[in-house]
């Protein structure tokens, strides 16, 4: 008779399955293997002895045995409590930092923080969202950068910080995708390249990802931070004088949509790899 199965068994410091001519014999083998007493081991009977004709054993008894070392278990619990306290300290420090900034700005805001193992997702809910976001999100970007410095002053693994307010990031992403599609289709029709405004790594990745879905068009990042830009180009530019093409003038070249923000001009941002598979939020290297 089967009492349990191995998929439902919890992981332990020592574990394994043992067989014997009886359940007791299987348990004794486990105790001998672990080097502890039988009463210190957790057992689950997987199946009892199965006998065939004339009482001959057809299938031996099988048990799962697990043992947790008291010292190891205690250390694991202590480490877990310590990690939880450190995470709570990070969250409170982050919340207090942003609350203090909002008070200085005269904004009544609610700070919602959703921490995970390697990231902090923060939403600032306020009626003064315009002041929190700023022109083209420059204030929000600045707050995100500074908050990342505060969060990562603690020991431990790097935490990626994403700061949002009133759904701005989602709306901005939608706008950038529409821009990438518009400029990409234009590149196909005209055979000309277009250089977009300077963007942060997160926004450049959105553009690269959207352009990658348009057949016959490619994109690349050029320049140095904080003025790094995306250039969208056709795979096969039209030649001068060609049918349906255009005659290039000396003054012709990649068009630039120069919409620089003061934050991008005044603050030097990190330069992560412009890899569309790297995720939308890159790590800030200091």
The 8 nearest C-alpha neighbors of each residue, nearest first, counted from 0:
[[1, 46, 47, 2, 45, 48, 44, 49],
 [2, 0, 46, 45, 3, 44, 47, 4],
 [3, 1, 45, 44, 0, 46, 4, 43],
 [4, 2, 45, 1, 43, 44, 5, 7],
 [5, 3, 6, 7, 45, 8, 2, 1],
 [4, 6, 8, 7, 3, 63, 45, 9],
 [7, 5, 4, 8, 9, 3, 10, 63],
 [8, 6, 5, 4, 9, 3, 10, 43],
 [9, 7, 5, 6, 10, 4, 3, 43],
 [8, 10, 11, 7, 6, 65, 5, 14],
 [11, 9, 8, 12, 14, 65, 13, 67],
 [10, 12, 13, 67, 65, 66, 14, 9],
 [11, 13, 67, 66, 68, 14, 10, 65],
 [14, 12, 66, 11, 65, 67, 15, 33],
 [15, 13, 65, 64, 11, 66, 12, 16],
 [16, 14, 64, 63, 17, 65, 13, 29],
 [15, 17, 63, 62, 64, 61, 18, 14],
 [16, 18, 25, 62, 61, 29, 63, 15],
 [19, 17, 61, 25, 60, 59, 62, 16],
 [20, 18, 25, 21, 24, 60, 59, 22],
 [19, 21, 59, 60, 24, 48, 22, 18],
 [22, 20, 19, 24, 23, 60, 48, 25],
 [21, 23, 25, 24, 60, 26, 19, 47],
 [24, 22, 26, 21, 25, 27, 19, 20],
 [23, 25, 27, 21, 19, 26, 22, 28],
 [26, 24, 19, 18, 22, 28, 17, 23],
 [27, 25, 23, 29, 28, 24, 22, 30],
 [26, 28, 24, 30, 29, 25, 31, 23],
 [29, 27, 31, 25, 26, 30, 32, 24],
 [28, 30, 32, 26, 27, 31, 33, 17],
 [31, 29, 27, 33, 37, 35, 32, 28],
 [30, 32, 34, 28, 29, 33, 27, 35],
 [31, 33, 29, 30, 34, 28, 35, 27],
 [34, 32, 30, 35, 31, 29, 13, 66],
 [33, 35, 31, 32, 30, 36, 29, 37],
 [34, 36, 30, 33, 37, 39, 31, 40],
 [37, 35, 38, 39, 30, 34, 40, 31],
 [36, 38, 30, 39, 40, 35, 26, 27],
 [37, 39, 36, 40, 41, 35, 30, 42],
 [40, 38, 37, 36, 35, 41, 66, 30],
 [39, 41, 66, 37, 38, 65, 42, 64],
 [40, 42, 65, 64, 66, 39, 43, 38],
 [43, 41, 64, 63, 40, 65, 44, 62],
 [42, 44, 63, 62, 45, 64, 3, 41],
 [45, 43, 62, 46, 2, 63, 61, 42],
 [46, 44, 62, 1, 61, 3, 2, 4],
 [45, 47, 1, 61, 0, 44, 60, 48],
 [48, 46, 60, 0, 49, 61, 22, 45],
 [47, 49, 60, 59, 58, 21, 50, 46],
 [48, 50, 58, 57, 56, 47, 59, 51],
 [51, 49, 56, 57, 55, 54, 48, 58],
 [50, 52, 55, 57, 54, 56, 53, 49],
 [51, 53, 54, 55, 50, 56, 57, 49],
 [52, 54, 55, 51, 50, 56, 57, 49],
 [55, 53, 52, 50, 51, 56, 57, 49],
 [54, 56, 51, 50, 53, 52, 57, 49],
 [57, 55, 50, 58, 51, 49, 54, 59],
 [56, 58, 50, 51, 49, 55, 59, 48],
 [59, 57, 49, 56, 48, 50, 60, 47],
 [60, 58, 48, 20, 19, 18, 61, 49],
 [59, 61, 48, 47, 18, 19, 21, 22],
 [60, 62, 18, 46, 45, 17, 44, 59],
 [63, 61, 44, 45, 17, 16, 43, 64],
 [62, 64, 16, 43, 42, 15, 44, 17],
 [65, 63, 42, 14, 15, 41, 16, 62],
 [66, 64, 14, 41, 13, 40, 11, 42],
 [65, 67, 13, 40, 12, 11, 41, 14],
 [68, 66, 12, 11, 69, 13, 72, 65],
 [67, 69, 71, 70, 72, 66, 12, 13],
 [70, 68, 72, 71, 67, 73, 74, 66],
 [71, 69, 73, 72, 68, 74, 75, 67],
 [72, 70, 74, 68, 73, 69, 75, 67],
 [71, 73, 75, 69, 70, 74, 68, 76],
 [74, 72, 70, 76, 75, 71, 69, 77],
 [73, 75, 77, 71, 76, 72, 78, 70],
 [76, 74, 72, 78, 73, 77, 71, 79],
 [75, 77, 79, 73, 74, 78, 80, 72],
 [76, 78, 74, 80, 79, 75, 81, 73],
 [79, 77, 81, 75, 76, 80, 74, 82],
 [78, 80, 76, 82, 77, 81, 75, 83],
 [81, 79, 83, 77, 82, 78, 84, 76],
 [80, 82, 78, 84, 79, 83, 77, 85],
 [83, 81, 85, 79, 84, 80, 78, 86],
 [84, 82, 86, 80, 81, 85, 87, 79],
 [83, 85, 87, 81, 86, 82, 88, 80],
 [84, 86, 88, 82, 87, 83, 81, 89],
 [87, 85, 89, 83, 88, 84, 82, 90],
 [86, 88, 84, 90, 89, 85, 91, 83],
 [87, 89, 85, 91, 86, 90, 92, 84],
 [90, 88, 86, 92, 87, 91, 150, 93],
 [89, 91, 87, 93, 88, 92, 94, 86],
 [92, 90, 94, 88, 93, 89, 95, 87],
 [91, 93, 89, 95, 90, 94, 88, 96],
 [92, 94, 90, 96, 91, 95, 89, 150],
 [93, 95, 91, 97, 96, 92, 98, 90],
 [96, 94, 98, 92, 97, 93, 91, 99],
 [95, 97, 93, 99, 94, 98, 92, 100],
 [96, 98, 100, 99, 94, 95, 101, 93],
 [99, 97, 95, 101, 100, 96, 94, 102],
 [98, 100, 102, 96, 97, 101, 95, 103],
 [101, 99, 97, 103, 102, 98, 104, 96],
 [100, 102, 104, 98, 106, 103, 99, 105],
 [103, 101, 105, 99, 104, 100, 106, 98],
 [102, 104, 100, 105, 101, 99, 106, 98],
 [105, 103, 101, 102, 106, 100, 130, 99],
 [104, 106, 102, 103, 101, 107, 100, 127],
 [107, 105, 101, 104, 102, 108, 127, 125],
 [106, 108, 125, 105, 101, 102, 109, 126],
 [109, 107, 125, 124, 106, 123, 110, 101],
 [108, 110, 124, 123, 111, 125, 107, 98],
 [109, 111, 123, 122, 108, 94, 112, 124],
 [112, 110, 122, 121, 109, 123, 113, 124],
 [111, 113, 121, 120, 114, 110, 122, 119],
 [112, 114, 120, 119, 121, 111, 115, 118],
 [115, 113, 119, 118, 112, 120, 116, 90],
 [114, 116, 118, 117, 119, 113, 120, 158],
 [115, 117, 118, 114, 158, 119, 156, 86],
 [118, 116, 158, 115, 159, 157, 156, 119],
 [117, 119, 159, 158, 115, 160, 114, 116],
 [118, 120, 114, 160, 113, 159, 121, 161],
 [121, 119, 161, 113, 112, 160, 114, 162],
 [122, 120, 112, 162, 111, 161, 163, 119],
 [123, 121, 163, 111, 164, 162, 110, 124],
 [122, 124, 164, 110, 109, 125, 108, 163],
 [125, 123, 109, 108, 164, 122, 165, 110],
 [126, 124, 108, 127, 128, 107, 123, 109],
 [125, 127, 128, 124, 107, 108, 106, 129],
 [126, 128, 125, 129, 130, 106, 131, 107],
 [127, 129, 131, 130, 126, 125, 132, 164],
 [130, 128, 132, 131, 127, 133, 126, 134],
 [129, 131, 133, 128, 132, 127, 138, 106],
 [132, 130, 128, 129, 133, 139, 138, 127],
 [133, 131, 139, 136, 129, 138, 130, 128],
 [132, 134, 138, 136, 130, 137, 131, 129],
 [133, 135, 136, 137, 132, 138, 260, 129],
 [136, 134, 137, 133, 132, 260, 138, 171],
 [135, 137, 132, 133, 139, 134, 138, 140],
 [136, 138, 140, 133, 139, 135, 262, 134],
 [139, 137, 133, 141, 132, 140, 136, 131],
 [138, 140, 132, 142, 136, 141, 137, 131],
 [141, 139, 143, 137, 138, 142, 136, 144],
 [140, 142, 138, 144, 143, 139, 137, 145],
 [143, 141, 139, 145, 144, 140, 146, 138],
 [142, 144, 140, 146, 162, 141, 145, 139],
 [143, 145, 141, 147, 142, 146, 140, 148],
 [146, 144, 148, 142, 147, 143, 141, 149],
 [147, 145, 149, 143, 148, 144, 142, 150],
 [146, 148, 150, 144, 145, 149, 160, 151],
 [147, 149, 145, 151, 146, 150, 152, 144],
 [150, 148, 146, 147, 152, 151, 145, 93],
 [151, 149, 147, 148, 152, 89, 93, 146],
 [152, 150, 153, 148, 149, 147, 157, 158],
 [151, 153, 149, 150, 148, 154, 147, 155],
 [154, 152, 151, 155, 150, 89, 149, 85],
 [153, 155, 152, 156, 151, 157, 85, 150],
 [156, 154, 153, 157, 151, 158, 152, 85],
 [155, 157, 158, 154, 117, 151, 116, 153],
 [156, 158, 151, 159, 117, 155, 118, 282],
 [159, 157, 118, 117, 160, 151, 156, 119],
 [158, 160, 118, 119, 282, 117, 157, 161],
 [161, 159, 119, 147, 118, 120, 158, 162],
 [162, 160, 120, 121, 119, 143, 163, 159],
 [163, 161, 121, 143, 122, 120, 160, 139],
 [162, 164, 122, 168, 121, 123, 167, 166],
 [165, 163, 123, 122, 166, 167, 124, 128],
 [164, 166, 167, 124, 128, 163, 123, 122],
 [167, 165, 164, 169, 168, 170, 163, 122],
 [166, 168, 170, 169, 165, 164, 171, 163],
 [169, 167, 171, 170, 166, 172, 163, 164],
 [168, 170, 172, 171, 167, 166, 173, 174],
 [171, 169, 167, 173, 172, 168, 174, 166],
 [172, 170, 174, 168, 173, 169, 167, 175],
 [171, 173, 169, 175, 174, 170, 168, 176],
 [172, 174, 170, 176, 171, 175, 177, 169],
 [173, 175, 171, 177, 172, 176, 178, 170],
 [176, 174, 178, 172, 177, 173, 179, 171],
 [175, 177, 179, 173, 178, 174, 209, 172],
 [176, 178, 174, 180, 175, 179, 181, 173],
 [179, 177, 175, 181, 176, 180, 182, 174],
 [178, 180, 176, 182, 177, 181, 206, 183],
 [181, 179, 183, 177, 178, 182, 184, 176],
 [180, 182, 178, 184, 183, 179, 177, 185],
 [181, 183, 185, 179, 184, 180, 178, 186],
 [184, 182, 180, 186, 185, 181, 179, 216],
 [185, 183, 187, 186, 181, 182, 180, 188],
 [184, 186, 182, 188, 183, 187, 189, 181],
 [185, 187, 183, 190, 191, 184, 189, 233],
 [188, 186, 184, 185, 190, 233, 189, 183],
 [187, 189, 185, 186, 190, 184, 191, 233],
 [188, 190, 191, 186, 187, 185, 244, 237],
 [191, 189, 236, 237, 186, 187, 233, 188],
 [190, 192, 186, 189, 236, 232, 193, 233],
 [193, 191, 232, 253, 231, 186, 233, 230],
 [192, 194, 254, 253, 231, 230, 255, 195],
 [195, 193, 230, 255, 254, 253, 229, 256],
 [194, 196, 256, 229, 255, 228, 230, 193],
 [195, 197, 257, 256, 258, 228, 198, 259],
 [198, 196, 228, 226, 227, 259, 195, 199],
 [199, 197, 202, 203, 228, 196, 227, 200],
 [198, 200, 202, 201, 203, 197, 268, 225],
 [201, 199, 203, 202, 204, 198, 271, 281],
 [202, 200, 279, 204, 280, 203, 199, 205],
 [203, 201, 205, 204, 199, 200, 198, 206],
 [204, 202, 200, 206, 205, 201, 198, 207],
 [203, 205, 207, 206, 275, 202, 201, 208],
 [204, 206, 202, 208, 203, 207, 209, 201],
 [205, 207, 203, 209, 204, 208, 179, 210],
 [208, 206, 204, 210, 209, 205, 211, 218],
 [207, 209, 205, 211, 206, 275, 210, 204],
 [208, 210, 206, 211, 207, 212, 176, 179],
 [211, 209, 207, 212, 213, 208, 179, 206],
 [212, 210, 208, 209, 213, 207, 217, 216],
 [211, 213, 210, 209, 214, 208, 216, 207],
 [214, 212, 210, 211, 216, 215, 183, 209],
 [213, 215, 216, 212, 211, 217, 210, 234],
 [214, 216, 234, 233, 213, 217, 187, 235],
 [215, 217, 233, 234, 214, 232, 213, 183],
 [218, 216, 232, 231, 233, 234, 210, 211],
 [219, 217, 231, 230, 207, 232, 229, 210],
 [218, 220, 230, 229, 221, 231, 217, 207],
 [221, 219, 229, 228, 230, 227, 222, 218],
 [220, 222, 228, 227, 229, 219, 223, 230],
 [223, 221, 227, 226, 228, 224, 220, 225],
 [222, 224, 227, 226, 225, 221, 270, 228],
 [225, 223, 226, 227, 268, 267, 270, 222],
 [224, 226, 267, 263, 268, 227, 223, 264],
 [227, 225, 224, 197, 223, 228, 222, 263],
 [226, 228, 222, 223, 224, 197, 221, 225],
 [229, 227, 197, 220, 221, 196, 195, 198],
 [228, 230, 220, 195, 219, 194, 221, 231],
 [229, 231, 194, 219, 218, 193, 220, 195],
 [230, 232, 218, 193, 192, 217, 194, 229],
 [231, 233, 192, 217, 216, 186, 218, 230],
 [234, 232, 216, 235, 186, 236, 187, 190],
 [233, 235, 215, 216, 236, 217, 232, 187],
 [234, 236, 233, 237, 190, 215, 216, 232],
 [237, 235, 190, 233, 234, 238, 191, 232],
 [236, 238, 190, 244, 235, 239, 241, 245],
 [237, 239, 241, 240, 236, 244, 245, 246],
 [240, 238, 246, 241, 245, 247, 244, 237],
 [239, 241, 246, 245, 244, 238, 242, 243],
 [242, 240, 244, 238, 239, 243, 237, 245],
 [243, 241, 244, 240, 245, 238, 237, 239],
 [242, 244, 241, 245, 240, 237, 189, 188],
 [245, 243, 241, 242, 237, 240, 239, 238],
 [244, 246, 239, 240, 247, 243, 241, 238],
 [247, 245, 239, 240, 248, 244, 238, 241],
 [246, 248, 251, 239, 245, 249, 250, 252],
 [249, 247, 251, 250, 246, 252, 245, 239],
 [250, 248, 251, 247, 252, 246, 253, 239],
 [249, 251, 248, 252, 247, 253, 254, 246],
 [252, 250, 248, 249, 247, 253, 254, 246],
 [251, 253, 254, 250, 192, 249, 191, 247],
 [254, 252, 193, 192, 194, 255, 251, 191],
 [255, 253, 193, 194, 252, 256, 192, 195],
 [254, 256, 194, 195, 257, 193, 253, 196],
 [255, 257, 195, 196, 258, 194, 254, 193],
 [258, 256, 196, 255, 259, 195, 197, 194],
 [259, 257, 196, 256, 260, 197, 195, 255],
 [260, 258, 257, 197, 196, 263, 261, 264],
 [261, 259, 263, 262, 264, 258, 137, 134],
 [260, 262, 264, 263, 265, 259, 137, 266],
 [261, 263, 265, 260, 264, 137, 266, 141],
 [264, 262, 260, 261, 225, 266, 265, 259],
 [265, 263, 261, 262, 266, 225, 260, 259],
 [264, 266, 262, 263, 261, 267, 225, 260],
 [267, 265, 263, 262, 264, 268, 225, 261],
 [268, 266, 225, 224, 265, 269, 263, 264],
 [267, 269, 225, 224, 266, 270, 199, 263],
 [270, 268, 283, 284, 271, 267, 224, 285],
 [269, 271, 224, 272, 268, 200, 284, 223],
 [272, 270, 269, 273, 281, 200, 282, 283],
 [271, 273, 274, 270, 277, 200, 281, 275],
 [274, 272, 271, 275, 204, 200, 220, 203],
 [273, 275, 277, 276, 272, 204, 278, 207],
 [274, 276, 204, 277, 208, 207, 273, 278],
 [275, 277, 274, 278, 279, 208, 204, 273],
 [276, 278, 274, 275, 279, 281, 273, 272],
 [279, 277, 276, 280, 275, 281, 204, 274],
 [278, 280, 201, 204, 281, 277, 205, 202],
 [281, 279, 201, 278, 282, 161, 159, 200],
 [280, 282, 279, 283, 271, 201, 278, 200],
 [281, 283, 159, 284, 280, 271, 157, 158],
 [284, 282, 269, 285, 281, 271, 268, 144],
 [285, 283, 269, 282, 270, 271, 268, 281],
 [284, 283, 269, 148, 268, 282, 270, 267]]
